[in-house]
């Protein structure tokens, strides 16, 4: 069993809705933090993604479920193709 905190779950759900789609940190932040006061967007998203990766491990292809698209953002990859 994997125990996720609320923000971790929200980010995973957001990314997994459209596997393969790439989202910027700003898009993730706006969708997840909604009405909360702005904080360091880069740090907030990066820390949550790091924790998610630790908890989820790798997909069947051996790559992280949440992949970094260098210079753009993140995408969910279930590894089933």
C-alpha positions as CSV (number, residue, x, y, z in Angstrom):
1,X,0.0,0.0,0.0
2,X,1.2,3.5,-0.9
3,X,0.2,6.3,1.4
4,X,0.1,9.7,-0.3
5,X,-0.4,13.1,1.2
6,X,-3.2,15.3,-0.3
7,X,-1.0,17.3,-2.6
8,X,0.9,14.2,-3.8
9,X,-2.4,12.5,-4.6
10,X,-3.7,15.6,-6.4
11,X,-0.6,15.9,-8.5
12,X,-0.6,12.2,-9.4
13,X,-4.3,12.3,-10.3
14,X,-3.8,15.5,-12.4
15,X,-0.8,14.0,-14.4
16,X,-2.4,10.6,-14.7
17,X,-5.6,12.0,-16.3
18,X,-3.6,12.4,-19.6
19,X,-0.6,10.0,-19.7
20,X,2.1,11.4,-21.9
21,X,0.9,15.0,-21.8
22,X,3.6,17.4,-20.6
23,X,2.7,20.0,-18.0
24,X,4.8,22.9,-16.8
25,X,5.4,23.5,-13.1
26,X,3.2,26.5,-13.3
27,X,0.3,24.5,-14.8
28,X,0.6,21.9,-12.1
29,X,0.8,24.6,-9.4
30,X,-2.3,26.5,-10.6
31,X,-4.3,23.3,-10.9
32,X,-3.4,21.9,-7.5
33,X,-2.8,24.9,-5.2
34,X,-5.7,26.9,-6.7
35,X,-6.7,29.6,-4.2
36,X,-3.8,29.3,-1.9
37,X,-1.4,32.2,-1.6
38,X,1.5,32.0,-4.1
39,X,4.7,30.4,-2.8
40,X,7.8,29.4,-4.6
41,X,6.2,27.6,-7.5
42,X,9.3,25.8,-8.6
43,X,10.2,24.6,-5.2
44,X,6.6,23.6,-4.2
45,X,6.1,21.4,-7.3
46,X,9.6,20.0,-7.4
47,X,9.4,18.8,-3.7
48,X,6.1,17.2,-4.2
49,X,7.3,15.4,-7.4
50,X,10.4,14.2,-5.6
51,X,8.3,12.7,-2.8
52,X,5.9,11.1,-5.3
53,X,8.8,9.4,-7.2
54,X,10.1,8.0,-4.0
55,X,6.8,6.5,-3.1
56,X,5.8,5.2,-6.5
57,X,9.1,3.7,-7.7
58,X,9.3,2.8,-11.3
59,X,6.8,1.6,-13.9
60,X,7.0,-1.8,-15.7
61,X,9.6,-0.4,-18.2
62,X,11.9,0.5,-15.3
63,X,11.5,4.3,-15.7
64,X,9.9,6.7,-13.2
65,X,6.1,7.0,-13.4
66,X,6.6,10.8,-13.4
67,X,9.1,11.7,-16.0
68,X,10.9,15.0,-16.4
69,X,10.7,16.6,-19.8
70,X,13.9,18.7,-19.7
71,X,13.2,22.5,-20.0
72,X,9.4,22.0,-20.1
73,X,7.9,20.1,-17.1
74,X,6.6,16.7,-16.1
75,X,4.5,13.9,-17.6
76,X,3.0,10.7,-16.3
77,X,4.2,7.5,-18.0
78,X,2.6,4.2,-17.0
79,X,5.1,2.3,-19.1
80,X,2.5,0.1,-20.8
81,X,3.1,0.3,-24.6
